[in-house]
C-alpha cells in the first residue's frame, strides 16, 4: 500500500503546496501530524472554521484570508 500526505496553505501573502510520498503508514502519520501542527500555529482557532477528522485537517479563516489543509491518502 502507498501512503501520501497532501499539504496546501494559502494566505494573502502567498501560497504553498506539497505532496509527500511515504514508505509506510507510520511515516505518513508522523508527516501528517507535523503538518497539522504547522497549520495550528499559523491560525487563530477562535476565529477559524476547523475540520479535524481522521486523515483530514482543514482550516479556513476568511477574515484573515487564510486557508489550509493536510490530508493522508492511501492507494
MILUM-777550 format. One record per residue: x, y, z of N, C-alpha, C in turn. Coordinates in steps of 0.2 Angstrom, whole numbers, always signed. Layout:
# MILUM-777550
ATOM    n.px    n.py    n.pz   ca.px   ca.py   ca.pz    c.px    c.py    c.pz
ATOM       X       Y       Z       X       Y       Z       X       Y       Z
...
END
This chain:
# MILUM-777550
ATOM    n.px    n.py    n.pz   ca.px   ca.py   ca.pz    c.px    c.py    c.pz
ATOM      +4      -6      +0      +0      +0      +0      +4      +6      +0
ATOM      +2     +11      -4      +6     +18      -4      +3     +23      +0
ATOM      +7     +27      +4      +4     +32      +8      +7     +39      +5
ATOM      +2     +44      +5      +4     +50      +3      +1     +55      +7
ATOM      +4     +61      +9      +2     +66     +13      +2     +72      +8
ATOM      -4     +76      +8      -5     +81      +4      -6     +88      +8
ATOM      -2     +93      +7      -2     +99     +11      -4    +105      +6
ATOM      -8    +109      +8      -9    +116      +5     -10    +121     +10
ATOM      -7    +127      +9      -8    +133     +13      -9    +139      +8
ATOM     -14    +143     +10     -14    +150      +6     -16    +155     +11
ATOM     -13    +161     +10     -14    +167     +14     -14    +173      +9
ATOM     -15    +179     +11     -14    +185      +7      -7    +186      +5
ATOM      -2    +183      +8      +5    +184      +7      +7    +179      +2
ATOM      +4    +174      +0      +6    +169      -4      +3    +162      -3
ATOM      +6    +157      -7      +3    +150      -6      +9    +145      -7
ATOM      +7    +139      -4     +12    +134      -4      +8    +127      -4
ATOM     +11    +122      -8      +8    +116      -8     +13    +111      -9
ATOM     +12    +105      -6     +17     +99      -7     +14     +93      -6
ATOM     +17     +87      -9     +14     +81      -8     +20     +76      -6
ATOM     +19     +73      -1     +25     +69      +2     +23     +61      +1
ATOM     +27     +57      -2     +26     +50      -3     +30     +47      +3
ATOM     +26     +43      +6     +29     +40     +12     +30     +32     +11
ATOM     +35     +29     +14     +36     +22     +13     +32     +18     +17
ATOM     +29     +20     +23     +24     +16     +27     +19     +21     +31
ATOM     +14     +17     +34      +9     +21     +37     +12     +25     +43
ATOM     +17     +23     +47     +20     +27     +52     +23     +33     +50
ATOM     +27     +33     +45     +30     +39     +42     +25     +44     +39
ATOM     +19     +41     +36     +14     +46     +34     +10     +49     +40
ATOM      +9     +45     +45      +6     +48     +51     +10     +53     +54
ATOM     +16     +52     +55     +21     +57     +58     +21     +64     +53
ATOM     +22     +63     +47     +22     +69     +42     +15     +73     +43
ATOM      +9     +69     +43      +3     +72     +44      +3     +76     +50
ATOM      +5     +73     +56      +5     +77     +62      +9     +83     +62
ATOM     +15     +82     +59     +20     +88     +59     +16     +94     +55
ATOM     +13     +92     +49     +10     +97     +45      +4    +100     +48
ATOM      +0     +96     +52      -6     +98     +56      -4    +103     +61
ATOM      +2    +102     +65      +4    +106     +70      +6    +113     +66
ATOM      +9    +113     +60     +11    +119     +57      +5    +123     +56
ATOM      -1    +120     +53      -7    +124     +52     -10    +127     +59
ATOM     -10    +123     +64     -12    +125     +70      -9    +131     +73
ATOM      -2    +132     +72      +2    +138     +74      +1    +144     +69
ATOM      -2    +142     +63      -2    +148     +58      -9    +152     +59
ATOM     -14    +149     +63     -20    +152     +63     -23    +153     +70
ATOM     -28    +157     +71     -31    +158     +77     -37    +154     +77
ATOM     -37    +148     +81     -43    +144     +81     -49    +147     +83
ATOM     -49    +152     +87     -55    +155     +90     -59    +159     +84
ATOM     -56    +161     +79     -59    +164     +73     -59    +160     +67
ATOM     -58    +154     +67     -57    +150     +61     -62    +144     +61
ATOM     -64    +142     +55     -68    +136     +55     -63    +130     +54
ATOM     -63    +125     +58     -58    +119     +58     -62    +113     +57
ATOM     -60    +109     +53     -62    +102     +52     -56     +97     +54
ATOM     -58     +93     +59     -52     +89     +62     -55     +82     +62
ATOM     -54     +78     +57     -56     +71     +56     -50     +66     +55
ATOM     -51     +60     +56     -45     +56     +54     -43     +56     +47
ATOM     -37     +58     +45     -35     +59     +39     -36     +65     +35
ATOM     -39     +70     +39     -40     +77     +36     -40     +82     +41
ATOM     -36     +87     +40     -36     +93     +45     -37     +99     +40
ATOM     -42    +103     +41     -43    +109     +37     -45    +115     +41
ATOM     -42    +121     +39     -44    +127     +42     -45    +132     +37
ATOM     -50    +136     +39     -52    +142     +35     -53    +148     +40
ATOM     -50    +154     +38     -51    +160     +42     -52    +165     +36
ATOM     -58    +166     +35     -60    +171     +29     -58    +178     +31
ATOM     -58    +180     +38     -56    +187     +40     -49    +188     +38
ATOM     -45    +183     +40     -38    +184     +39     -35    +182     +32
ATOM     -40    +179     +28     -38    +177     +21     -34    +171     +21
ATOM     -35    +166     +26     -31    +160     +27     -35    +154     +25
ATOM     -32    +149     +22     -35    +143     +20     -29    +138     +20
ATOM     -30    +132     +23     -25    +127     +23     -28    +120     +25
ATOM     -25    +115     +22     -27    +108     +24     -21    +103     +23
ATOM     -22     +98     +27     -17     +92     +26     -21     +86     +26
ATOM     -20     +81     +21     -24     +75     +20     -19     +69     +20
ATOM     -21     +64     +23     -17     +57     +22     -21     +53     +17
ATOM     -18     +51     +12     -21     +47      +7     -18     +40      +6
ATOM     -21     +35      +5     -18     +28      +3     -21     +26      -3
ATOM     -17     +22      -7     -19     +19     -13     -20     +12     -12
END
